[in-house]
Amino acid sequence: SSVSVHIRRMGHGDWQTVPAAHLGRAVFEAKLPPAQDDFEYSISAEYGNESMRLWPPGAPLRNQTVVVQQ
């Protein structure tokens, strides 16, 4: 099993993939770079022989967003 977080500056540029570390059971941790600007992200997970799971549903066309307040 593996989990990755895909991030990019809001609506711009290439996606950067950050692998998540398996901490135990079904717990994973991803350390993202410091946010300088608003960004969007999605998460992908592979479970053995099952197909890849994406979150949120509709990713990578629809993603979660984080707005950075400075």
C-alpha positions in Angstrom: 0.0 0.0 0.0 1.1 3.5 -0.7 -0.3 7.0 -0.3 0.8 10.2 -2.1 -0.3 13.8 -1.8 -0.3 15.8 -5.1 0.0 19.6 -4.7 0.5 22.6 -6.9 0.0 26.4 -6.7 -3.6 27.2 -7.2 -4.5 26.6 -10.8 -0.9 26.9 -12.0 2.1 24.7 -12.8 2.9 21.1 -12.7 1.8 18.8 -9.9 4.4 17.9 -7.3 4.0 14.4 -5.7 4.8 14.0 -2.0 4.9 10.4 -0.8 3.4 9.7 2.6 5.1 7.6 5.3 3.2 4.7 6.7 3.0 5.2 10.5 1.0 2.1 11.3 -2.3 0.4 10.6 -4.1 2.7 8.2 -2.3 5.9 9.3 0.0 7.8 6.9 1.8 11.1 7.2 3.0 13.5 4.5 5.3 16.4 5.1 4.4 19.2 2.7 6.7 22.1 1.8 5.9 25.4 3.6 3.0 27.2 1.8 3.8 30.6 0.4 0.7 30.9 -1.8 -2.7 29.4 -2.1 -2.6 25.8 -3.3 -4.7 22.8 -4.3 -4.2 19.2 -3.5 -5.5 15.7 -3.9 -4.5 12.3 -2.4 -4.0 9.0 -4.1 -3.8 5.6 -2.4 -3.0 2.1 -3.7 -4.2 -0.9 -1.8 -2.6 -4.1 -3.0 -4.3 -5.4 -6.1 -7.2 -2.9 -5.9 -7.4 0.0 -8.3 -6.0 3.4 -7.2 -8.3 5.4 -4.9 -8.4 9.2 -5.3 -9.6 11.9 -2.9 -11.6 14.0 -3.3 -13.8 12.2 -5.8 -13.3 13.7 -9.2 -9.6 14.4 -8.7 -7.5 15.6 -10.5 -10.2 17.7 -12.2 -11.6 18.7 -8.8 -9.3 19.2 -5.9 -9.3 20.5 -2.3 -7.9 24.0 -1.8 -6.0 25.8 0.9 -6.0 29.6 1.1 -2.9 31.0 2.8 -3.6 34.2 4.8 -0.6 36.4 5.2 
